[in-house]
Amino acid sequence: MAKYLMAVDAGTGSVRAVVFSLDGEQVGCVQREWSHREDPRWPGSMDFDWVHNWELARGCVRGVLGESGIDPRDIAAVSTTCMREGILLYDKDGNEIWACANVDARSDAQVGQLKELDPALEKEAYLKSGQTYALGALPRILWVRDNLPEVYEKAAAVGMFNDWLIYKLTGKLAVEPSNGSTTGIMDLQSRDWLPEIAAKCGLRADIFPPVVECGTNFAVVSAQGAADTGLLEGTPVVVGGGDCQLGAIGVGAYRANQAAVFGGSFWQYEFNTDFGKTDPGCRVRVNCAALPGLWQYEALAFKPGLVMRWFRDGFCQAEAEEARRTGRDTYDLMNEKAKDIPAGCYGMQCCFSDTMNFIDWKHASPTFTNFLLEPEKFNKYTFYRAILENTALLVRSHIELVKESTGHEPDELIFAGGAAKSPLWSQIVADVTGKPVKVPVVKEATALGAAILAGVGVGLYDGVEDAVARTVKWDRQFQPDPSVMPVYDELYGNWQKLYPAQLALCGQGITRNMWIAPGL
């Protein structure tokens, strides 16, 4: 009997192949960094090099098989996951002809065109698809039509990167709904394409491949796929999904009314529902989950991990040097000092990302405010802790935002990703939200979610519940501290008034937005 499951994970900054035992133990991982270059002709563009990047991806598969010593015959199944929003176009012969990564920002003019074409269309599309123009594929495909008409005319199919990985392994192309729904051209209820929305935007309606549900035992590794990767020809390939949707499965959030927070460069609050209705105010994103009959409300916090990296690199040189000398992590050294700063940072606050407003998405200029010239209180550790607290305030606001749309909130939070490695940050999230926080052993859970789907798809588990019970293990749990919750209640109220004032300064042109959605 085959012993292992493989996940191929195409992230924004790297691709990796990960092998897990049937009990969820990671037994091998090979990762390769990649970058997405801007075409100098098109400011804001972020091209995806499918030739070079497939070389990296297949090299990861070969590498993990070689380094782990695992016989390819012992791989029971493979599945894939990826960054969302990145898209590829194929011609009628199945050749890739254009692709952009998820951070591509070249289509500002096309968003303006869409708004002029029909000011009500974005809301109409959102109410059916759960997506606005801010992250979706509609403006990007319009950009291809307007700027690369010869490519647009040749386009026969559109797909996502996780589907592309399966296509390279098997020669079969389909799109699954968890990542496909992030295009803004899928109906949440039917979990199928919305060609009529594409037509209303002036796009062709004949470029949409078949939709196959996540977890489907879809195809097998082809002779070419085997030659490329070292996998055994005929190995089952199970349809995967988008990174956050599979991450939710990988941390055990697979039932309605469960929630997970993924803390990385961006933070995602993912709340599961058993209905796919949208927010009447178009403020929060709604995606298909990676399980049929389940959807996810998603609220995004911009750049908390990047803010932390900026603060570390800009102000924590002494700790970085100590970390190099002692073999420790710079963030761990900062956390040890920041935990002694009182909750609430003596009233100081910072503003970075705002509560999500998907239809009118703007973030104010980064700001620290309400500090005094008292270095014994307001030192770099105070500023550092203020960043941790600000991000937790965002999580609280997103819980409330999603509750306004759904009528529900979770009893607890599952916290994963790089930020969950910090016990201090985990405790602050519990204290600010008033909810228990559970941290899984496998904090980078996207690949595990893909492996779980692979195992379920080939019948190695008796469904997702059984798979999660066998593979997801818990590291720590953090209970809210009632003694500090009043401090954070006051801080939260102040932040809710402070942020609109900061946005108003941007609106007046006095300060610069940290980020603003295309076309606004």
Phi, psi and omega in degrees: 000136179300146191249346192225160176235143181240139173240135172249122192237114181258096180271180180296318186254353182197166172236147180212155171243128185234135178247133179238149167286170180291347176262011174087007178280129177283118184250355178189144178205129172233129185232143176228129176287147172222164178227157183241113191275145173281133171283120185301340178286339189230092179305137181087353180289156178212086186288150176250119183271095187290335179288305181295320185288331172291324175302317179294316183296312181292330175295325177295319180295312177301319183295317183289327175294318181290315184290325181276342183073017182281132176288128179306335178293342180270002174274112184286325182193159178235144169221171186226154175212168184194169165305145178268168177078335175295140184227154173234150170246141180239152173271183186294340178267006178084012178274137175292134181234347176193144178203146174225148178281171185295335183268012178298135185224039185269353194257030180302316181297324182290326174298317177300319178300316181296320180293324177288322181302314180201102183301338182267355189290324182298317179292319178301315180293319180299314185297335176267324190253341184080007185234151170251186178287345191301320184236356191279177185273341186304308180297327182292318178291324174299322178299317178299316179303317186282329189248336180228065186301330180291326175290316181301318181294327181281341187298128178242343181203149174242144180209175181251171188288326178293324176291325177298318177300317177296319179300318179293328180282327192238339187081006179246135183242128170207167179240137178261158190283339184292316176273323178303327181292341179284352177289336188082011181238024177236144176276124182298321186288314182275344184056040179222173187295156175243071183299334180293329176291318176301316180297320179296334178274002180085019181255157174295149181249018186242027184242024187251113181290173175301151176256129179234133185294149173303144179086359179283133172285095201264318189201183177231157177299126182280174176299319179292319178299321178293318179296324181288321194249341187087357173291160180283130175303136182094355177297131181297140176239119185257138181297130181262229183181185179292159189297314182290324179294318178285329174300322178299316177297320182293346174249011175086012178264085185235003180246158177300144178073009168270155181220147174228148173242124178252115185255102177224219176303317169247158176248133177245131169258117183245121181238122183277140173226160176259022173218156185247028179289162183248172181277124181303332178274000178058033186269332189237145181282144174232127181237157165292136173282174183272017174229134178303142179079012180225141178230166181228124166278131186232124175242126187256132171256126186279123160069022177304317179294324178289325175297317178298318180296318177301314182293318178301310185286332183273334190227353188244041181297322181295318178292323178297320178293319177296321178297318178296322183288324187257351182079016180262178180264137180302318181296324178298319178295320177294320180298321181299324178280319185291335180292341178273352174283133182299149174306135181093353174052042178059025179093355179284145178223161171231159177234125171231266180282147175263167169304140184298136171222086195302325185277344182212070197265110180220151175232140184287171174295136179303137187213139162248137183213162175071036174250157181250163181275058181235094188297335179291336176258314189255078178247187186296334179287329175293315179296321179298312180296326179299326177295316178300315182292320180300319180294322177294325175299321177298318178300315179300317181294327179286326173300315180292320180299312181292326177296323177299327182276326189250339187082006185227154170218159183282157174280335181211166177244138169260126188244121182220178185094180184301323182295332182290351175288346181267110175300326179296312180296320179300317180293321179296319177300317178297315184293320183286320182273341184073022183236144172301143181240123178254134181245121180283161176296312177274101185276332174266087198264355185299312181296323178296321176300319177295319178296321178300313179298322179300314181294320177294320183298329180256011172082018178281342175238155176272062180092175184293321181301316179295318181297315179297318180300326182276331192250330186269121182237152188254139180268297183214162173229138183242126179262142177300142178265108184300335184290335182255351183299322176299325177298316181286331174299316179293318179299319181296316178299319179294318181297323180296335176269328183290319187295314178302327178294321178292321177297323180298323177297321176296318180298331178274357180080011181280321176237168183257138175297137172297322176201147176217139185293152178305139175084357180263000000 
